[in-house]
């Protein structure tokens, strides 16, 4: 997917929010959009998701299935959580089994019978995430996905993002909470002064990444499986065999 | 069920469950109570049908606008991310289906208040004129919905003036410049409505078609 020379403003006389933004997103990319408040992060996310139409430039090769979770889920709707998600599975042409799956993953089984307007902010936010994930999106756009979530779901969400990446999906998100800072292979792009740029990693970050090496000893039969899982999470993996007679494989993992 | 129909169903369900559908329904019932305080005398069936269809336009526009505006803006964004531009088709489909229900209520009430049994010609004229009325209401409602006119005050005024302009222009005889609602009534009362049915259909569908095309074009930059 490619954001090509994209410029956007909300009206003819309104100031430009983004000017000549360029970004290439490859399958498996997880990109965090950073920048000060009001810089245009949410606008960039909406443009990427197809909610807004660029004034100039274009978004090319957007994956067919897009999941979008807004910063504030619109809870003022006359449905229970289950009824709302059932409608969304019909709209997404996907199986209703997905409701049970994502409700369990996001720790919201107990909310299914509740009415949307009665939900707390965090619970409503989970519904927003669930609807975005229902159809296995090729592009998942999350606007502040960690805001208001409980600890268990905060821990689960990076796993889910890793799974979307592992099957070749693109994840684009803004995250003021910083929960994804340590996510392996995370790309960052910064929106500042109407411009989108990818900052070079700081020396500290680069040094940290170069130095983080993890050695894991596993039975040889499991080495290939573990190496594949780690690669899916963006790690560089080198498998070395130990001396004959020792029935273990050695997986050497390097960050980045 | 296609995704467009599923989204239309979701929107109609939200419109009904949120009780917003009651507002135009109450308006319609008041209008019908006034229109049919006395029974329709024999020979006036076609004229009564035309009166009903013409007076129904603002109520139907109100209903269409209400349905399109029921959904929070962020939910419309979610729908857009799921369906892309087909989201717009789904909204219009949902709105038109709700207008058909209101038009059917009006038509049913008219038939109940006839003093003689309705002929096939009366029935078909009723369906035809109320479809024209629903199309005009759909276009006016869509053009005054929140994505196009975010201010509720401006939107309400635009809806009222939109209907008034239909009345005034068609009263002045400018049939091609608007939906000729006054022309429907005049022709029906003069007994020439059915002989000019094809021309009236074209005149009545022209501006709604332009209005809906304008709505689709404006929505490109107004999600």
Interface residues (C-beta under 8 A of the other chain):
Chain A: X46 X49 X50 X51 X52 X53 X66 X67 X68 X70 X72 X73 X74 X76 X77 X78 X79 X87 X88 X90 X91 X92 X93 X131 X132 X135 X141
Chain B: X1 X2 X3 X6 X7 X9 X10 X13 X14 X17 X18 X19 X71 X72 X73 X74 X75 X77 X78 X79 X80 X81 X82 X83 X84 X220 X221 X223
